Amino acid sequence: MSLFEQLRQAAAADWNAYVDHAFVRGLGDGSLAQAAFRAYLVQDYLFLVQFARAHALAAYKARNLADMRAAKEGLAAIVDVEMNLHLRLCERWGLSASDVEATAEHQATVAYTRFVLDIGQSGDLLDLQVALTPCTLGYAEIARRLAPAGAEALPADHPYREWIGEYASPAYQAVAAAAGEHLESLARRYASPARFPELRAIFAQAARLEASFWQMGLELGAA
């Protein structure tokens, strides 16, 4: 069993609360209020700015070129793909890049991103990758659940078809698979049975913070 599978199994309640959150179910069936989705998009863009920094920190923490390349690929996926998707969707609702970047970070955004950065600063590369994993691999799993036959099979008028399609796409699924493989490479080098409880705690906390991020979207959308 891979380290990711072990962590997901050990933190099953937290993981399921994240990947099967009401926000996610609303994305899937299209019932999520657009105000909630817009609020989430803006905060997730700000979130990605900090996650880009976390991948840059991973490059600094790397002890070999292979780990540095993995960090670079993660950084590129955020800066060159995900952030562009968010801005493209925001523009549809009249939100420019400057509008988005001028928005203050919500407490849930700060809590999650600074947790990850703190783990990266205080721990090693394995600690940081475990903290990043719920986001990277979780979004891939969520997209597969929401569009098991691919986003092309969703109705053309589905309001969140493009968002689901981005994470269900072969390109993003490949990014997630590479992140999973990198996690296993790090686990083979640095993990041990004695260390597993600490890694599980990091993973579970990140999953809880992901669920809180969805909840933030619901609450901002209802405000």
matplotlib code that plots the C-alpha trace (Angstrom):
import matplotlib.pyplot as plt

x = [0.0, 1.4, 1.9, -0.9, -3.3, -2.1, -2.7, -6.1, -7.1, -5.8, -7.6, -10.7, -13.2, -11.3, -10.6, -14.3, -15.5, -13.3, -13.9, -17.6, -18.4, -21.7, -19.8, -18.4, -21.7, -23.2, -20.4, -21.2, -24.9, -24.7, -26.8, -24.0, -25.0, -22.9, -22.1, -20.5, -18.5, -17.3, -16.3, -14.4, -12.7, -11.3, -10.0, -8.7, -6.7, -5.2, -4.6, -2.7, -0.4, 0.7, 0.8, 3.2, 5.4, 5.2, 6.4, 9.2, 10.1, 10.1, 12.7, 14.8, 14.3, 15.3, 18.5, 18.8, 17.9, 15.0, 13.3, 14.0, 12.4, 9.3, 8.9, 9.4, 6.7, 4.3, 5.0, 4.5, 1.1, -0.1, 1.3, 0.8, -2.5, -4.6, -4.2, -5.1, -8.2, -9.3, -8.8, -10.6, -13.6, -13.6, -13.6, -16.9, -18.5, -16.8, -13.9, -10.6, -7.2, -6.6, -10.0, -9.1, -5.6, -6.8, -9.2, -8.2, -7.4, -10.1, -9.2, -9.7, -7.3, -4.7, -5.1, -4.6, -1.8, 0.3, -0.1, 1.4, 4.2, 5.0, 5.2, 7.6, 9.7, 9.9, 10.0, 11.7, 10.6, 8.5, 6.6, 5.9, 4.8, 2.4, 0.9, 0.5, -1.0, -4.6, -4.9, -3.2, -4.4, -7.7, -8.8, -7.9, -10.0, -12.9, -12.9, -12.9, -15.9, -17.8, -17.0, -16.2, -16.7, -14.9, -16.2, -17.3, -20.1, -21.5, -24.4, -23.2, -25.0, -23.6, -22.5, -19.3, -18.4, -15.2, -13.9, -14.6, -13.1, -9.8, -9.2, -10.6, -8.4, -5.6, -3.2, -4.2, -4.6, -1.0, 0.2, -1.6, -0.1, 3.4, 2.9, 1.8, 4.9, 7.1, 5.5, 6.3, 9.9, 10.2, 8.5, 11.0, 13.9, 12.6, 9.5, 9.5, 6.9, 7.9, 7.3, 3.9, 1.8, 3.4, 2.7, -0.8, -1.4, -0.1, -2.3, -5.4, -5.0, -4.6, -7.7, -9.7, -8.4, -9.5, -13.0, -13.0, -12.1, -15.2, -17.3, -15.9, -17.2, -20.7, -20.7, -19.4, -22.0, -24.8, -23.7]
y = [0.0, 3.4, 6.1, 8.1, 5.2, 4.5, 8.2, 8.3, 5.2, 6.4, 9.7, 8.4, 10.5, 13.7, 12.7, 11.8, 15.1, 16.9, 15.0, 14.6, 18.0, 19.7, 22.3, 19.4, 17.8, 21.1, 21.5, 18.0, 18.4, 22.1, 23.2, 25.2, 28.9, 31.0, 33.4, 30.6, 29.5, 33.1, 33.6, 30.3, 31.1, 34.4, 32.9, 29.9, 32.2, 33.8, 30.3, 29.3, 32.3, 30.8, 27.3, 28.4, 29.7, 26.3, 24.6, 27.1, 26.2, 22.5, 23.3, 24.9, 21.9, 19.5, 17.5, 16.4, 17.6, 15.1, 16.6, 20.1, 19.2, 17.8, 21.1, 23.1, 21.1, 21.6, 25.3, 25.5, 23.7, 26.3, 29.5, 28.5, 26.5, 26.7, 30.4, 31.2, 29.1, 30.9, 34.3, 33.2, 32.1, 35.2, 37.5, 35.9, 37.5, 40.8, 40.3, 41.4, 40.1, 43.3, 42.9, 39.4, 40.2, 43.2, 41.0, 40.2, 36.7, 35.0, 33.5, 30.0, 30.8, 32.1, 29.1, 26.5, 28.1, 29.2, 25.7, 24.3, 26.8, 26.3, 22.6, 23.1, 25.5, 23.5, 20.0, 18.3, 17.7, 14.7, 16.7, 19.4, 17.0, 15.3, 18.7, 19.4, 16.1, 16.5, 19.5, 18.0, 14.4, 15.4, 17.6, 14.8, 12.4, 14.8, 15.5, 11.8, 11.4, 14.3, 13.3, 9.6, 9.6, 12.9, 16.5, 16.0, 13.8, 16.5, 18.6, 21.5, 24.0, 22.6, 25.8, 24.2, 22.1, 24.0, 23.8, 20.1, 19.6, 21.3, 18.9, 15.8, 16.5, 14.2, 17.1, 17.6, 13.9, 13.5, 16.3, 14.5, 11.2, 12.7, 14.2, 10.8, 9.2, 11.9, 11.3, 7.6, 8.4, 10.6, 7.9, 5.3, 7.5, 9.2, 7.5, 5.0, 3.3, 5.6, 8.6, 7.6, 9.2, 12.6, 12.3, 11.2, 14.2, 16.5, 14.8, 14.8, 18.5, 19.5, 17.5, 19.3, 22.7, 21.7, 21.0, 24.3, 26.0, 24.5, 25.6, 29.1, 29.2, 28.2, 30.8, 33.6, 32.7, 32.9, 36.2]
z = [0.0, -1.0, 1.7, 0.2, 0.5, 4.1, 5.0, 3.4, 5.2, 8.5, 8.2, 6.5, 8.3, 7.6, 4.0, 3.3, 4.9, 2.4, -0.9, -0.2, 1.2, 0.4, -1.7, -3.8, -4.2, -5.3, -7.9, -9.2, -9.7, -10.6, -7.6, -5.9, -5.7, -8.1, -5.4, -3.4, -6.4, -7.2, -3.5, -3.6, -6.9, -5.6, -2.4, -4.2, -6.5, -3.4, -2.0, -5.1, -4.7, -1.4, -2.7, -5.4, -2.6, -1.0, -4.2, -4.4, -0.8, -1.9, -4.4, -1.7, 0.6, -2.2, -1.9, -5.5, -9.0, -9.3, -6.3, -7.6, -10.9, -9.2, -7.3, -10.5, -12.3, -9.4, -9.4, -13.2, -12.9, -10.4, -12.1, -15.7, -15.6, -12.4, -11.8, -15.4, -15.1, -12.1, -13.7, -16.8, -14.8, -12.7, -15.7, -16.8, -13.7, -14.2, -11.8, -13.3, -12.2, -10.3, -8.5, -7.5, -6.3, -4.3, -2.3, 1.3, 2.2, 4.2, 7.6, 6.1, 3.3, 5.8, 8.1, 5.4, 3.4, 6.4, 7.9, 4.8, 4.7, 8.4, 7.9, 5.0, 7.0, 10.1, 8.6, 5.7, 2.1, 3.0, 5.6, 3.1, 0.4, 2.8, 3.6, -0.1, -1.1, 0.0, -2.3, -5.4, -5.2, -3.6, -6.5, -8.9, -7.0, -6.7, -10.4, -11.2, -8.9, -10.5, -14.0, -14.2, -18.0, -18.4, -18.4, -22.0, -20.8, -18.6, -19.9, -22.1, -19.9, -16.6, -14.8, -13.4, -16.4, -17.2, -13.6, -13.3, -16.8, -15.8, -12.9, -14.7, -17.7, -18.6, -18.0, -14.4, -13.7, -14.9, -12.5, -9.6, -10.6, -10.7, -7.3, -6.0, -7.4, -6.0, -2.5, -2.8, -3.8, -0.7, 1.5, 0.4, 1.4, 4.5, 6.0, 8.8, 11.0, 13.9, 11.8, 10.4, 13.3, 12.6, 8.9, 9.5, 11.7, 9.0, 6.3, 8.5, 9.4, 5.7, 4.9, 7.6, 6.4, 2.8, 4.2, 6.0, 2.7, 1.0, 4.0, 3.7, 0.1, 1.2, 4.0, 1.8, -0.9, 1.6, 3.2]

ax = plt.figure().add_subplot(projection="3d")
ax.plot(x, y, z, "-o")
ax.set_aspect("equal")
plt.show()
